Amino acid sequence: AFNDPADGDYTLRPGSPGVDAGDPAPYVDAEGPEVDVAGNPRVSDDPNVPNVFDVPIDAGAFEYQAPDGGCSAADIAVPLGVLDLGDIDAFIAGFSAGDPLADIAEPFGVLDLDDIDSFITAFTDGCP
């Protein structure tokens, strides 16, 4: 799932199925580019997403850049690294406004009860 494809923003959103799901063979075997099309590091692990392959590379032209310090999918507000009422408030505001920030569960592109359930689960699981 992309951030804003209607406006040409094809960067990956948090929780996108493309995050850490790319086949690294074309990059590792062929010594592919070290950066994505935006100039960000081509290999950037999101610790909140399980890796599909041994090398955490994203599917597509853009590598998702996980925010520094975010400890879970529910950690969406400053201060990052701490789950608190600010994260709950940010999720509720984002969900109410239709902000993609709150779209953390499949089906992506639709804000629904799965997003609420995923947020609650991530929040109650806490930070690793």
Summary of the structure (lengths in Angstrom):
residues: 128
radius of gyration: 15.0
end to end distance: 25.2
largest distance: 46.4
contacts: 347
relative contact order: 0.17
helix: 28%
strand: 9%
